[in-house]
Amino acid sequence: MMAEGLAELGRPAPSRTDRAAAIEPGGRVFVCSPDEITDRILHLHGLLGHTREILQMDIGGMPQRDFLRGIELLGTKVLPQIRAATEPPAEEPSNVA
């Protein structure tokens, strides 16, 4: 299906090797655990110093419950780890009167 759609656009479908490389660490597709996603984003942050990450989820054939679970994991597992690793520690209030 993907190959036919891309052919209509005049683009060749990616090879099996290219699709596999996109999923590997360092690739552009994040298909892994929340901890692995966190590690990949933090690795990119170390290289780029970026402060925003845009993630796109393809909902084409995915059941809604799986899609919603993915969003939940990003907010409850990935984001707290990213914040803990990138935000400076809060300053302690001074007791000087």
QUICOR-V587005 format. One record per residue. N is the residue number from 1. RES is the residue in one letter. SS is DSSP state (A for helix, B for strand, O for the rest). PHI is phi in whole degrees, -180 to 180 (none if undefined). D_LAST is the distance of its C-alpha to the last C-alpha in Angstrom with 2 decimals. Layout:
n = <N/N>
res = <RES/RES>
ss = <SS/SS>
phi = <PHI/PHI>
d_last = <D_LAST/D_LAST>
//
This chain:
n = <1/2/3/4/5/6/7/8/9/10/11/12/13/14/15/16/17/18/19/20/21/22/23/24/25/26/27/28/29/30/31/32/33/34/35/36/37/38/39/40/41/42/43/44/45/46/47/48/49/50/51/52/53/54/55/56/57/58/59/60/61/62/63/64/65/66/67/68/69/70/71/72/73/74/75/76/77/78/79/80/81/82/83/84/85/86/87/88/89/90/91/92/93/94/95/96/97>
res = <M/M/A/E/G/L/A/E/L/G/R/P/A/P/S/R/T/D/R/A/A/A/I/E/P/G/G/R/V/F/V/C/S/P/D/E/I/T/D/R/I/L/H/L/H/G/L/L/G/H/T/R/E/I/L/Q/M/D/I/G/G/M/P/Q/R/D/F/L/R/G/I/E/L/L/G/T/K/V/L/P/Q/I/R/A/A/T/E/P/P/A/E/E/P/S/N/V/A>
ss = <O/A/A/A/A/A/A/A/O/O/O/O/O/O/O/A/A/A/A/A/A/A/A/O/O/O/O/O/O/O/O/O/O/A/A/A/A/A/A/A/A/A/A/A/A/A/A/A/O/O/O/O/O/O/O/O/O/O/O/O/O/O/O/A/A/A/A/A/A/A/A/A/A/A/A/A/A/A/A/A/A/A/A/A/A/A/O/O/O/O/O/O/O/O/O/O/O>
phi = <none/-62/-61/-65/-62/-69/-62/-63/-86/81/-116/-75/-70/-64/-71/-59/-64/-65/-65/-65/-65/-66/-90/-62/-52/93/-81/-92/-107/-102/-120/-167/-74/-56/-66/-69/-63/-57/-60/-68/-67/-66/-62/-61/-61/-63/-79/-105/69/-73/-116/-135/-130/-103/-116/-116/-110/-86/-101/-46/-117/-87/-61/-56/-61/-71/-62/-66/-65/-61/-63/-61/-66/-62/-78/-99/-113/-76/-57/-60/-69/-63/-61/-62/-85/-115/-88/-66/-63/-66/-76/-74/-66/-83/-99/-80/-100>
d_last = <70.54/67.89/70.57/72.73/69.87/68.92/72.60/72.87/70.08/71.94/69.46/70.38/68.65/66.33/68.06/67.19/65.69/63.47/62.32/61.54/59.62/57.41/56.20/55.70/52.28/51.74/53.87/52.93/53.54/50.98/53.06/51.12/48.46/44.88/43.76/46.43/45.48/41.85/43.11/45.37/42.71/40.27/43.16/43.82/40.16/40.33/43.43/42.52/38.74/39.37/36.81/39.39/42.28/45.13/47.07/50.35/51.97/55.73/56.68/60.41/61.76/58.67/58.44/55.66/53.99/53.75/52.37/49.69/48.86/48.39/45.90/44.07/43.89/42.54/39.65/38.94/39.82/39.96/37.07/34.37/35.65/35.72/32.15/30.96/32.89/32.03/28.54/25.67/23.33/20.30/17.05/14.67/11.36/8.57/6.23/3.78/0.00>
//
